[in-house]
Amino acid sequence: MNYWEQKNSFWSKPAGLVVQILIILLLIGGAILALNIFTSPYPVLESFNASPVVISPGEESTLSWTVIGATMVRIDPGVGTVTPKGSVRVSPEETTTYVLTAVNRTINRSVSVKVMVR
């Protein structure tokens, strides 16, 4: 029996059929996952951070964020509309909670981060 006959005989046995079914299920699962990620109606808020989170009056903190699948991204108070990925320096005079809002069609998602002034 040559190599190809041995290889073909494996795929026609029950173990080979199980392997084929597992491969098909993995491919289908990957496709479903990809469809969910790339066609989700909800914007994905990957991250929203402040560094440092505690500052003294007159000092700055850097807000950084990453959003996927949003048509509009906004940070309040005082920053306004921003790109889906970026950073901005803020210098609040008092402890402030910044809210990042991502909009995709009519669906909004928000996350907040607090910068404390001591």
N, CA and C of each residue as an Amber inpcrd file, in Angstrom:
protein
   354
   0.8630000  -1.1680000   0.0000000   0.0000000   0.0000000   0.0000000
   0.9080000   1.2290000   0.0000000   0.6570000   2.1630000  -0.9310000
   1.4850000   3.3620000  -0.9870000   0.9690000   4.4310000  -0.0200000
   1.7080000   5.5470000   0.0380000   1.3840000   6.6250000   0.9840000
  -0.0280000   7.1690000   0.7830000  -0.4100000   7.4220000  -0.4560000
  -1.7240000   8.0300000  -0.7240000  -2.8650000   7.0700000  -0.3990000
  -2.6470000   5.8030000  -0.6220000  -3.6750000   4.8340000  -0.2610000
  -3.8510000   4.7740000   1.2510000  -2.7200000   4.8740000   1.9900000
  -2.8110000   4.8890000   3.4450000  -3.5140000   6.1470000   3.9240000
  -3.1670000   7.2940000   3.3320000  -3.7590000   8.5730000   3.7380000
  -5.2580000   8.5710000   3.4530000  -5.6660000   8.1160000   2.2870000
  -7.0830000   8.0770000   1.9350000  -7.8470000   7.0930000   2.8180000
  -7.2040000   6.0160000   3.2020000  -7.9080000   5.0470000   4.0340000
  -8.2030000   5.6260000   5.4180000  -7.3220000   6.5060000   5.9570000
  -7.5930000   7.1450000   7.2490000  -8.8600000   7.9910000   7.1940000
  -9.0430000   8.7620000   6.1430000 -10.1780000   9.6710000   6.0450000
 -11.5080000   8.9470000   5.8670000 -11.4510000   7.7090000   5.4310000
 -12.7030000   6.9630000   5.2690000 -13.0620000   6.1590000   6.5160000
 -12.1550000   6.1120000   7.5050000 -12.4350000   5.4140000   8.7520000
 -13.1680000   6.3430000   9.7170000 -13.7960000   5.7870000  10.7570000
 -14.5240000   6.6240000  11.7240000 -13.6690000   7.7290000  12.3480000
 -12.4060000   7.4360000  12.6640000 -11.5310000   8.4700000  13.2510000
 -11.3240000   9.6150000  12.2630000 -11.1570000   9.2750000  11.0060000
 -10.9790000  10.3030000   9.9800000 -12.2340000  11.1410000   9.8090000
 -13.3870000  10.5130000   9.8840000 -14.6510000  11.2430000   9.7760000
 -14.8440000  12.1860000  10.9590000 -14.4390000  11.7440000  12.1550000
 -14.5320000  12.6010000  13.3370000 -13.6370000  13.8190000  13.1570000
 -12.4310000  13.6200000  12.6700000 -11.5170000  14.7380000  12.4340000
 -12.1200000  15.7030000  11.4100000 -12.7110000  15.1720000  10.3540000
 -13.3440000  16.0310000   9.3400000 -14.4710000  16.8570000   9.9500000
 -15.2950000  16.2440000  10.7720000 -16.4090000  16.9520000  11.4100000
 -15.8770000  18.0400000  12.3400000 -14.8330000  17.7380000  13.1070000
 -14.2510000  18.7460000  13.9940000 -13.6920000  19.9320000  13.2110000
 -13.0430000  19.6670000  12.1080000 -12.5130000  20.7560000  11.2710000
 -13.6470000  21.6240000  10.7560000 -14.7120000  21.0130000  10.2920000
 -15.8660000  21.7680000   9.7800000 -16.4900000  22.6080000  10.8920000
 -16.6440000  22.0270000  12.0850000 -17.2290000  22.7740000  13.1980000
 -16.3420000  23.9570000  13.6050000 -15.0340000  23.7640000  13.6020000
 -14.1160000  24.8700000  13.9140000 -14.2250000  25.9890000  12.8800000
 -14.3200000  25.6320000  11.6210000 -14.4640000  26.6460000  10.5680000
 -15.7780000  27.4100000  10.7090000 -16.8520000  26.6990000  10.9930000
 -18.1480000  27.3530000  11.1890000 -18.1100000  28.2570000  12.4140000
 -17.5320000  27.7710000  13.5170000 -17.4180000  28.5800000  14.7350000
 -16.6060000  29.8450000  14.5020000 -15.5070000  29.7290000  13.7760000
 -14.7000000  30.9050000  13.4570000 -15.4550000  31.9080000  12.6000000
 -16.2260000  31.4110000  11.6480000 -17.0140000  32.2990000  10.7970000
 -18.0870000  33.0240000  11.6080000 -18.7370000  32.3280000  12.5110000
 -19.7600000  32.9600000  13.3560000 -19.1330000  34.0140000  14.2470000
 -17.9810000  33.7150000  14.8250000 -17.2810000  34.6850000  15.6570000
 -16.8970000  35.9250000  14.8420000 -16.3710000  35.7160000  13.6500000
 -15.9960000  36.8490000  12.7960000 -17.2160000  37.6890000  12.4310000
 -18.3290000  37.0570000  12.1310000 -19.5460000  37.8090000  11.8060000
 -20.0160000  38.6200000  13.0020000 -19.9340000  38.0550000  14.1940000
 -20.3590000  38.7580000  15.3950000 -19.4810000  39.9760000  15.6590000
 -18.1800000  39.8330000  15.4600000 -17.2590000  40.9510000  15.7090000
 -17.4440000  42.0450000  14.6750000 -17.5430000  41.6690000  13.4010000
 -17.5490000  42.6700000  12.3450000 -18.9200000  43.2170000  11.9990000
 -19.9900000  42.5930000  12.4840000 -21.3190000  43.0980000  12.1570000
 -22.1340000  43.4260000  13.3970000 -21.4780000  43.5220000  14.5400000
 -22.1970000  43.8180000  15.7720000 -22.8670000  45.1860000  15.6870000
 -24.1430000  45.2770000  16.0690000 -24.8100000  46.5720000  16.0420000
 -24.3590000  47.4850000  17.1790000 -23.6210000  46.9340000  18.1320000
 -23.1880000  47.7090000  19.2850000 -21.7490000  48.1760000  19.1040000
 -21.4640000  49.4090000  19.4620000 -20.0630000  49.8220000  19.4590000
 -19.3160000  49.0960000  20.5800000 -18.0750000  48.7560000  20.3330000
 -17.2610000  48.0400000  21.3160000 -16.3070000  49.0400000  21.9630000
 -16.4220000  49.1780000  23.2880000 -15.5420000  50.0710000  24.0420000
 -14.3840000  49.2260000  24.5640000 -13.2910000  49.2060000  23.8190000
 -12.1580000  48.3630000  24.2150000 -11.4560000  48.8940000  25.4480000
 -11.2520000  50.2080000  25.5030000 -10.5550000  50.7590000  26.6660000
 -10.8600000  52.2450000  26.8140000 -10.7730000  52.7090000  28.0580000
 -10.8700000  54.1310000  28.3860000 -10.1410000  54.3070000  29.7060000
  -8.9950000  54.9650000  29.6680000  -8.1330000  55.0730000  30.8390000
  -7.6890000  56.5080000  31.0730000  -7.3280000  56.7900000  32.3120000
  -6.7020000  58.0520000  32.6840000  -5.3640000  57.7220000  33.3250000
  -4.3430000  58.5080000  32.9840000  -3.0240000  58.2790000  33.5760000
  -2.3150000  59.6160000  33.7610000  -2.0190000  59.9920000  34.9620000
  -2.3670000  59.3420000  36.2200000  -3.8070000  59.6570000  36.6110000
  -4.3500000  58.8760000  37.5390000  -5.7310000  59.0890000  37.9680000
  -5.8190000  60.0910000  39.1110000  -4.7090000  60.3440000  39.7800000
  -4.6770000  61.3340000  40.8590000  -3.6320000  62.3850000  40.4940000
  -4.0720000  63.6640000  40.4560000  -3.1680000  64.7590000  40.1260000
  -3.3200000  65.8740000  41.1500000  -2.3660000  66.7720000  41.1480000
  -2.4480000  67.9800000  41.9700000  -3.0180000  69.0930000  41.1140000
  -3.5750000  70.1390000  41.7250000  -4.1000000  71.2620000  40.9300000
  -3.0330000  71.7910000  39.9660000  -3.4320000  72.0210000  38.7240000
  -2.5260000  72.5260000  37.7000000  -1.7990000  71.4490000  36.9150000
  -1.8350000  70.2040000  37.3810000  -1.1950000  69.1150000  36.6530000
  -2.1410000  68.5530000  35.5900000  -1.5840000  67.7020000  34.7050000
  -2.3710000  67.1060000  33.6350000  -2.4810000  65.5900000  33.7960000
  -3.5700000  65.0540000  33.2750000  -3.7790000  63.6250000  33.1670000
  -4.0740000  63.3410000  31.6970000  -3.6470000  62.1880000  31.2150000
  -3.9000000  61.8190000  29.8210000  -5.0340000  60.8040000  29.7670000
  -6.0910000  61.1490000  29.0460000  -7.1870000  60.2180000  28.7780000
  -6.8550000  59.4970000  27.4810000  -6.9570000  58.1750000  27.4660000
  -6.7320000  57.4060000  26.2400000  -7.8620000  56.4010000  26.0720000
  -8.1930000  56.1020000  24.8270000  -9.3460000  55.2460000  24.5560000
  -9.1790000  54.5360000  23.2250000  -9.9490000  53.4460000  23.0910000
 -10.0760000  52.7100000  21.8330000 -11.5120000  52.2290000  21.7290000
 -12.1480000  52.5680000  20.6120000 -13.5430000  52.1940000  20.3510000
 -13.6050000  51.5760000  18.9610000 -14.3960000  50.5150000  18.8130000
 -14.5870000  49.8720000  17.5080000 -16.0620000  49.9280000  17.1400000
 -16.3530000  50.2190000  15.8800000 -17.7120000  50.1430000  15.3620000
 -18.6190000  51.2840000  15.7390000 -18.0620000  52.4520000  16.0100000
 -18.8960000  53.6060000  16.3640000 -18.8740000  54.6210000  15.2270000
 -20.0040000  55.2620000  15.0160000 -20.0680000  56.3290000  14.0230000
 -19.7120000  57.6740000  14.6410000 -19.8140000  57.7690000  15.9770000
 -19.4570000  58.9910000  16.6800000 -18.9690000  58.6380000  18.0750000
 -17.8780000  59.3050000  18.4930000 -17.3240000  59.0990000  19.8310000
 -17.1640000  60.4690000  20.4690000 -17.5820000  60.5760000  21.7260000
 -17.5590000  61.8620000  22.4160000 -17.1110000  61.6630000  23.8590000
 -16.3530000  62.6440000  24.3940000 -15.9490000  62.6220000  25.7920000
 -16.4370000  63.8980000  26.4540000 -17.1740000  63.7200000  27.5390000
 -17.6850000  64.8510000  28.3110000 -17.2070000  64.7300000  29.7410000
 -17.0230000  65.8070000  30.4510000 -17.2080000  67.1930000  30.0310000
 -15.9360000  67.7680000  29.3950000 -16.1770000  68.7280000  28.5240000
 -15.1080000  69.5870000  28.0500000 -14.2220000  69.1240000  26.9280000
 -14.2810000  67.8430000  26.5270000 -13.4010000  67.3840000  25.4430000
 -14.1270000  67.4340000  24.1110000 -15.3220000  66.8580000  24.0450000
 -16.1160000  66.8980000  22.8230000 -15.9190000  65.6770000  21.9420000
 -16.1900000  65.8360000  20.6480000 -16.1030000  64.7410000  19.6890000
 -14.6450000  64.3950000  19.4270000 -14.3470000  63.0830000  19.4300000
 -12.9860000  62.6060000  19.2370000 -12.9780000  61.4590000  18.2190000
 -11.7820000  61.0600000  17.7960000 -11.6410000  59.9230000  16.8880000
 -11.8540000  58.6220000  17.6780000 -12.1030000  57.5040000  16.9890000
 -12.3410000  56.2460000  17.7040000 -11.1490000  55.7430000  18.5230000
  -9.9540000  56.1890000  18.1970000  -8.7810000  55.7870000  18.9690000
  -7.8990000  57.0100000  19.1470000  -7.5020000  57.2630000  20.3920000
  -6.6420000  58.4120000  20.5960000  -6.3980000  58.7050000  22.0530000
  -5.8580000  59.9070000  22.2700000  -5.6050000  60.3620000  23.6330000
  -5.6710000  61.8790000  23.6480000  -5.9220000  62.4190000  24.8480000
  -5.9940000  63.8640000  25.0280000  -5.5640000  64.1720000  26.4550000
  -4.9280000  65.3090000  26.6250000  -4.5150000  65.7380000  27.9660000
  -5.5870000  66.6460000  28.5460000  -5.8860000  66.4080000  29.8200000
  -6.8720000  67.2400000  30.5160000  -6.2420000  67.7570000  31.8070000
  -6.7150000  68.9000000  32.2430000  -6.2210000  69.4920000  33.4810000
  -7.4030000  70.0330000  34.2780000  -8.1650000  69.1320000  34.9000000
  -9.3440000  69.5860000  35.6480000  -8.9350000  70.3310000  36.9190000
  -9.7660000  71.2880000  37.3040000  -9.4990000  72.0570000  38.5190000
  -9.9910000  71.3330000  39.7660000 -10.9300000  70.4110000  39.5860000
 -11.4480000  69.6110000  40.6910000 -11.6770000  68.1940000  40.1900000
 -11.9160000  67.2750000  41.1200000 -12.1540000  65.8810000  40.7390000
 -13.2820000  65.8230000  39.7120000 -13.0100000  65.1410000  38.6070000
 -13.9420000  65.1210000  37.4760000 -14.1040000  63.7030000  36.9560000
 -15.3390000  63.3350000  36.6470000 -15.6220000  62.0570000  36.0020000
 -15.8360000  62.3230000  34.5130000 -14.9730000  61.7330000  33.6940000
 -15.0820000  61.8740000  32.2340000 -15.8640000  60.6830000  31.6930000
 -16.8000000  60.9600000  30.7990000 -17.6620000  59.9220000  30.2270000
 -17.4020000  59.8380000  28.7330000 -16.9850000  58.6530000  28.2880000
 -16.8070000  58.3910000  26.8650000 -18.0890000  57.7420000  26.3650000
 -18.6960000  58.3310000  25.3380000 -19.9210000  57.7930000  24.7520000
 -19.6520000  57.4530000  23.2990000 -19.9800000  56.2180000  22.9160000
 -19.8420000  55.7660000  21.5350000 -21.2310000  55.5070000  20.9680000
 -21.4690000  55.9900000  19.7640000 -22.7790000  55.8600000  19.1230000
 -22.6160000  55.1040000  17.8080000 -23.5060000  54.1390000  17.5820000
 -23.5630000  53.4060000  16.3240000 -25.0340000  53.3450000  15.9320000
 -25.3820000  54.1030000  14.9350000 -26.7830000  54.2860000  14.5330000
 -27.5580000  54.8740000  15.7110000 -28.4220000  54.0910000  16.3320000
 -29.1950000  54.6240000  17.4580000 -28.7980000  53.9980000  18.7820000
 -27.7180000  53.2200000  18.7790000 -27.3050000  52.5250000  19.9890000
 -26.1220000  53.2540000  20.6130000 -26.2650000  53.6200000  21.8840000
 -25.2030000  54.3070000  22.6190000 -24.6130000  53.3690000  23.6610000
 -23.3100000  53.5010000  23.8580000 -22.6380000  52.8160000  24.9670000
 -21.7240000  53.8290000  25.6180000 -21.6290000  53.7570000  26.9420000
 -20.8120000  54.7250000  27.6800000 -19.9660000  54.0150000  28.7240000
 -18.8400000  54.6460000  29.0380000 -17.9660000  54.1970000  30.1150000
 -17.3440000  55.4490000  30.7200000 -17.0150000  55.3790000  31.9960000
 -16.4730000  56.5790000  32.6410000 -15.1670000  56.2780000  33.3480000
 -14.3970000  57.3560000  33.5700000 -13.1710000  57.2800000  34.3290000
 -13.0770000  58.5620000  35.1540000 -12.5880000  58.4320000  36.3840000
 -12.5180000  59.5800000  37.2860000 -11.0710000  60.0240000  37.4340000
 -10.8480000  61.3410000  37.2890000  -9.5500000  61.9460000  37.5660000
  -9.7120000  62.7340000  38.8530000  -8.9590000  62.3370000  39.8810000
  -9.0830000  62.9840000  41.1870000  -8.0130000  64.0590000  41.3490000
  -8.4600000  65.2360000  41.7950000  -7.5470000  66.3400000  42.0800000
  -7.4230000  66.4350000  43.5940000  -6.2050000  66.3330000  44.1040000
  -6.0150000  66.3430000  45.5620000  -5.4020000  67.6500000  46.0100000
